[in-house]
Amino acid sequence: MPIPSARSVQRIEENAGAVDVSLTRTDLATTDEVLPYDGFGAHYSEDHAPVSI
C-alpha cells in the first residue's frame, strides 16, 4: 500500500510502481488483522489524534 509522497522523483516513481503490485486475499486478510481500523500511528499525540465518527 503506497503512502503518497512527492519529495523526490524517486518517491513518485516508487508510488507509480505500486500499480504493478497485486495483493492476494491472504495479504488483505493479514493486513486487516495487523492494522487497526482507522489506525493513525504515532504521527499524532494522543491529544491530537483523529477521531472517527
Secondary structure, 3 states (H helix, E strand, C coil): CCCCCCCCHHHHHHHHHHHHCCCCHHHHHHHHHHCCCCCCHHHCCHHHCCCCC
